[in-house]
Amino acid sequence: MKAPLLDLKAQYRAIKADVDAAIAEVMESQHFILGPKVEQCEHAIARYCGCSHAVGVSSGTDALLACLMAEDIGPGDEVITTPYTFFATAGAIARVGATPVFVDIDPVTFNLDASRIASNVTDRTRAIIPVHLYGQMADMDAVMRVAKTSGLVVIEDAAQAIGAEHKGWRAGSVGHYGCFSFFPSKNLGGVGDGGMIVTNDAERAEKLRCLRAHGAKPKHCHKVIGGNFRLDAIQAAVVSAKLPYLDGWTAARQWNARRYDQLFTESGLVIGDGSLSPAARDRSANGSRHLLLPRIVTDRHIFNQYVIRVSRRDELKAASTLEDAWSTIPCPCIFKSALPISAMRPARSPRVNGPPKRPWRFRFTQNSPRSKPGTWSTVFVISSAGTPQRHRPVRQRGPPMSGLRSRADARCTRRDRRHSQS
Ligand SMILES: Cc1ncc(COP(=O)(O)O)c(C=O)c1O
């Protein structure tokens, strides 16, 4: 069965009336850039994430860029991040002239291995950008501990993780900044490019508002050099119209993930989940069993992608029986080669080897199209947002996000105090 990467038409059909009305309202107003629709969207996203401020921007990439600019990070500075992410994370660091320093990932969650951060901090390190990849949060407790000890800024790349949660925190609300993307294929997508930055720091929010409009405040009075990072009213209106459905879609993705787990297990292909040690994994891999399921280690994985690991990717992809098996899975599937982690690690350990002879910047090497025997590749099995009958707005009981908000608020206040001391 041929299945598309993601069937956005099905989603649109299910909520067409809401989306069309939102767009029509903007057309009637002829107010296309920033303005009341963007402000409404900012309030809604800030509340959803348990943050006090949100700043709408032109994309997830520009969200990262604006945060780095707001912190005056530039040439000579280093920013610690993960090599296993979409290009934009490291691209934004390089764009401001700073050096991305890649710390390896935890192979179970695919997120930054926070225990390796401290040894890569130098006197040039200014920030950490953890990425909540595939919809599961990185170990933010550990990231914030290192950041606090070393006085670093934390910019969460939550482009794939809106609504992900751990220990009462929503993705984007733990660090100094949280960056989101409204690229159409994201769990909460617009009808073009768009993004959002959340923060609990009023001063930082104000600076971001200035930077997104060419550094102007008030209009035409340019205090700093910013960019055109403004969010369109149409994107904001569509995102606001979709937001009430998001929790229902997340529940459907989680349901799909459980169903994938069950079907893969029943297929007899599964060795275990991502927590299996490499030795046990390789020992157990044989002709029929060569697949590791995703492991959930946080409170709320939002499954932007359902990712399995396989030792025989090309065979799995090519096998006609697999196509039959795929057709029994009621969701679109796709294969994509993983970026080889080893090709993107820093060429040095700064503390051990001292400064590099040639400044090491970054290098992305795509996997060769065929996976090598004996290597383990990730396979993205994209979760659809579920069946149309699941596309119902989530009814909010009591004050929206009440439990989460109060917990987040309390911790935000404590965190604000910590940050202002750092
Ligand atoms: C992890 C991550 N960071 C950043 C981005 C950039 O977002 P955008 O495409 O909105 O610029 C993406 C988008 O795919 C992403 O997945």
The ligand as a MOL file (V3000), in Angstrom:
LIG
                    3D

  0  0  0     0  0            999 V3000
M  V30 BEGIN CTAB
M  V30 COUNTS 16 16 0 0 0
M  V30 BEGIN ATOM
M  V30 1 C 13.9960 20.0170 15.6740 0
M  V30 2 C 13.6610 21.1480 14.7400 0
M  V30 3 N 14.2020 22.3510 14.9540 0
M  V30 4 C 13.9160 23.3890 14.1670 0
M  V30 5 C 13.0740 23.2800 13.0960 0
M  V30 6 C 12.8420 24.4450 12.2060 0
M  V30 7 O 11.5040 24.8320 12.1060 0
M  V30 8 P 10.9720 25.5800 10.8060 0
M  V30 9 O 10.8590 24.5870 9.7140 0
M  V30 10 O 9.6470 26.1260 11.2260 0
M  V30 11 O 11.9400 26.6690 10.4910 0
M  V30 12 C 12.4830 22.0330 12.8300 0
M  V30 13 C 11.5800 21.8690 11.6880 0
M  V30 14 O 11.4630 20.8550 11.0860 0
M  V30 15 C 12.7840 20.9380 13.6680 0
M  V30 16 O 12.2640 19.7230 13.4540 0
M  V30 END ATOM
M  V30 BEGIN BOND
M  V30 1 1 1 2
M  V30 2 1 2 3
M  V30 3 2 2 15
M  V30 4 2 3 4
M  V30 5 1 4 5
M  V30 6 1 5 6
M  V30 7 2 5 12
M  V30 8 1 6 7
M  V30 9 1 7 8
M  V30 10 2 8 9
M  V30 11 1 8 10
M  V30 12 1 8 11
M  V30 13 1 12 13
M  V30 14 1 12 15
M  V30 15 2 13 14
M  V30 16 1 15 16
M  V30 END BOND
M  V30 END CTAB
M  END
